[in-house]
Amino acid sequence: MGMERRGKPPVVAIVGATGAVGVEMIGCLERRAFALESLRLYASARSAGKELEFRGTPLKVEELTEASFAGVDLALFSAGSAISKQFAPVAVRAGATVIDNSSAFRMDAEVPLVVPEINPQALRRHRGIIANPNCTAIISITPLWPVHRANRIVRLLIASYQSASGAGAAAMEELREATRAYLEGRPYEQRVMPHPYAFNVFSHNTRVDPVSGYNEEEIKVREEARKIFADPQLRVSATCIRVPVLRAHSVAITFECQRPIAAEEARRLIAGAPGVKLVDDRERNYFPMPRDASGGDAILAGRIRQDLSDPSGRSIALFVAGDQLLKGAALNAVQIAEALIAPGNG
Ligand SMILES: NC(=O)c1ccc[n+]([C@@H]2O[C@H](COP(=O)([O-])OP(=O)(O)OC[C@H]3O[C@@H](n4cnc5c(N)ncnc54)[C@H](OP(=O)(O)O)[C@@H]3O)[C@@H](O)[C@H]2O)c1
């Protein structure tokens, strides 16, 4: 919509520019030399007037209003679902294409849910809004796509170890403060997380369905993996846990294929997956870690081995780690924007 016809670089807006994801989107646009005419930064009234640097120039953050999208071609949203529900339609009416990081539109049948390495063709059917998937879903399934294409995955078991930054800037600050207080023997009243965060792990901080027992994060991973793989039959069960890590999510994965698959074959396919780096050194006991994934674009994959609990030889276990602020959010959104402005899309 709009950009290709205009034939010149787009005017880009970031909504939620001061947040954990927003700041990374600014960095990705700069690092990847994204061709744009100008960049506008929006957040809440709290941040109006604040300056953030882009390509060496300080840009003023403006308060988001209904009038913010005049002349905007591409709007990258990362300000929470409520803001997306209110302002994404406003942006589309103003002529912009929206790439939304929140969960507001992800399961909407009219809205493509896109990982460029898996389903770029889905972009063609957008009607102004494109959804960026859940970070844990992106990090879990991107390494598996070449396997799924070669030998269809029918069952997926996921256990995530999710970092504080997945819950935003305030959660990162809480982990730091709680840890400092713990080490100094001081009491600490948590404000952001439902449970003490220092040296503790707990079930993901989303609502639990009283009937199924699954929380919203686990249901997102299941539903979104099915939508992105365009396979509603895919059987998925996830257990999502918060861990006291500042940045980058890790995930233990077991998948079952339609036909037997050897660990060597799975390793070969995963090593060749776009956006994935193999870290699988049994001798040195060196495998994916959030420390190594943090700040990097690649999803690290390793510990690839036969699942001994499945005598049919159809199941593989592995461990992955990926920076959910980058590939799980900002980088994936900017890659979608790059695909959109590529000739033939838009
Ligand atoms: N963190 C992750 O790893 C991750 C991964 C995938 C998707 N997401 C999604 O991305 C979104 C942002 O997450 P985050 O982690 O970046 O959160 P965050 O650090 O809490 O940042 C929230 C951003 O939203 C802005 N905002 C809040 N209320 C606003 C309002 N009324 N009008 C305009 N802007 C407003 C904030 O501006 P102020 O600074 O002015 O308050 C800030 O820029 C969420 O929907 C989240 O689910 C996050």
The ligand as a Gaussian input file, in Angstrom:
#p B3LYP/6-31G(d) Opt

LIG

0 1
 N        9.888000      -6.933000      25.205000
 C        9.868000      -7.919000      24.338000
 O       10.746000      -8.778000      24.289000
 C        8.752000      -8.009000      23.335000
 C        8.830000      -9.003000      22.370000
 C        7.799000      -9.078000      21.447000
 C        6.738000      -8.197000      21.488000
 N        6.707000      -7.254000      22.459000
 C        5.547000      -6.338000      22.475000
 O        6.005000      -5.027000      22.148000
 C        5.240000      -4.065000      22.881000
 C        6.189000      -3.156000      23.675000
 O        6.914000      -3.928000      24.567000
 P        8.186000      -3.334000      25.347000
 O        8.786000      -4.493000      25.987000
 O        8.996000      -2.481000      24.456000
 O        7.456000      -2.435000      26.465000
 P        8.019000      -1.184000      27.290000
 O        9.480000      -1.250000      27.435000
 O        7.183000      -1.138000      28.500000
 O        7.680000       0.081000      26.343000
 C        6.357000       0.498000      26.116000
 C        6.355000       1.668000      25.122000
 O        5.008000       2.038000      24.886000
 C        4.874000       3.443000      25.079000
 N        3.556000       3.804000      25.548000
 C        2.948000       3.421000      26.703000
 N        1.736000       4.031000      26.820000
 C        1.601000       4.823000      25.730000
 C        0.597000       5.732000      25.290000
 N       -0.524000       5.929000      25.991000
 N        0.790000       6.393000      24.126000
 C        1.926000       6.196000      23.408000
 N        2.920000       5.354000      23.771000
 C        2.765000       4.696000      24.910000
 C        5.915000       3.770000      26.148000
 O        6.156000       5.148000      26.150000
 P        6.669000       5.902000      27.486000
 O        8.130000       5.601000      27.585000
 O        6.387000       7.338000      27.170000
 O        5.908000       5.350000      28.624000
 C        7.076000       2.923000      25.627000
 O        7.703000       3.565000      24.568000
 C        4.254000      -4.854000      23.736000
 O        3.059000      -4.969000      23.033000
 C        4.892000      -6.213000      23.836000
 O        3.974000      -7.216000      24.044000
 C        7.674000      -7.115000      23.370000

